[in-house]
Amino acid sequence: MAEEKEIVNKVAASSLITFDLEEYYQPGERVLIDLKDQLFQGMILREKDLRDFIKVNDWSAYQEKFVAITCTADAVIPTWAYMLIAIALRPYAKAVEFGSLETLEEKLFADALDKIDWEQFRNQKIVVKGCSKVNVPASAYVKTVAKLQPIATSLMFGEACSTVPLFKRKGI
């Protein structure tokens, strides 16, 4: 009878560290406020109309939400208009960002990545995980590489069992 060989999980036994951007996703509802809905005749933002909207709107509906403020109409919106909306949202929203929902998501990831102590990855072999249950913006991957490349010995993308080599420090 042939001797049975023990199955060894080489991936688990390797010195690779998986960096999963999904762990930095901030859960919560994302909402877009589009000032096009406040334009007079779809073209002009009038201060009095905006201030009336701010007075009568129930801002508590944005409690604990992540909010992006923009105007998708082809109109000139004064900066103070965005500022007034942000002031109205501040007591309620978790975060307020100017721009699209994509811009908001990029900012949320950037803020989360800024809080990381990157030194923990010094001289490590890192796999930046590619698959995720949430939509991770490309900007988060780019920022991750910018932080890891100066300190890691190697960077790969994908899953530990199937990676794309990105960077290897010379002399190793």
N, C-alpha and C positions, 0 to 999 in steps of 0.2 A: 504494500500500500504506500502511495506517495504521501510525503509529509506535507501537511497543510501549512501554508505560509500566512503569517499574520498580515492583514491588510493595514497599511500605514497611510494615514492621511498626510501627504507631503505638504499640502497647502497649510493645514493647521500647524504643522511642525516647523514651518518656515519662519524666518524673522521678519516677514512682511507685516507692515501695519496698514490696515485699511482705514482710509479717511473717507467717511460717509457724509456728504453734504446734506443729505436728508435729515441728519440729526440737528441741523442748524435752521431748519424750517420752523417758522413761528406760526403755530396753529391759530386760526381765527378767521373771521369773515373779512373779505376784501370788498370794498365798495368804491365806486367811482361817482364823484360829483362833477357833472358837466355843466359849466356856466352857460352853455348855448341855450339852455332852457330859461335863462334869466335875461336874454337879450330882447330889447324892444324891437319889434318887427324883424327879428332874427339877425339884426345887424349891429345894434348899439347897446352898450351896457350903460344904464342910467343909474347914478349913485343912489338916488332916492328909492328907486325900485329895488335895488339890491339890499339896501338897508331895511326896507319893509319886509322883504323875503327873509332876511336874517331874524327879524323880530318875530315873525309868525311861524317860522319853521320849528319843528320839534327836533332839536339837536340831540336829545336823549336817545333817539332812534339809532344813533351811531355809537352808543355805549359799547366799549371794549372792541370796536371794529378798527380795522386798518383802512384808512381813507386816502384816496388819490383825488386831487383837484385838478381839473383841466378845463379847456374849452375846445371842443372839436369843430366849432364853426369858424369860418374864415372872418374873424373879427378881431379888432384890436382891443385887448382886455388890459386895463391898467393894473399894475402890480398890486396896488392897494386892495383890489377886489379879491384876489387870492388870499391876501393877508387877513381881510375881514372874515372870510369863510374859515380860515385856519383858527382865528381867535374864537369863533363861535363853536368850533369842533373841539378845541383843546380840553375842556373839562370832561369830555366824554370818550373821545377816540383814543385807542391805544397808540396810534401813530398817524400823522398827517404828512403827506408828501405831495409836492407839485408834480404833475405829469400823469402818465397813463398807469394802468394797473401793472403793466410790465415794469415800469420805472419804480413803482412802489415795491414790487417783489425784489427787484435788484437792490434797492436801498435796505430792505429788511435783511437780506442775506449779507450785504456788506457790513451792516451794523453788528450782526451776529459774529461774522468772521473777525471783526476788529477786536472782539473780546477774548479771542483765543490766545493762550500762551503758546506761541509757535515753537519756543525753545524745546518743548517736550518732543519735538520731531527731529531734533538735531542728530545728524549722522545715522538716520534711519532710512530704511527702504520703504517707500510709501506707495500704496496703490490707492489712487483716487477713484472711489467707486463710481461706476458709470450708470447703473440702473437705480431707479428710485421710484417710490410710490407718489412723490410730489414732483411738480415741475420746477426743476432747479435751473435758474437762468444761466446762460453761458458766461455771463460776467462773474458769477460766483466761482466757476471753474478757473477762469483766468486769474482772478484774485488769489485763489488757493495756490495756483502754480507760482505766482509772484512771491507769495510768502514762503512756500516750501523749497523752491529751487535753491536759494542761497544756503540753506541749512541741511537739506536731505542729501543722502548719498546717491539715491536714485528715486525717480518718479515714474510711475506707470499709471495707465488709465484702464479701467474695466473692472473685472472680477479677478480675485487672486488666482483662479484656475485658468484664466484667459485674459492676458493683459496686452496692452499696446505700450511699448517702451516710449517714454517721453524724454527722459534726461538721465544721464549717469555722470557723476562727478569724475573727472579724470584723475588718474593716479590711484584708483581703488582696485 
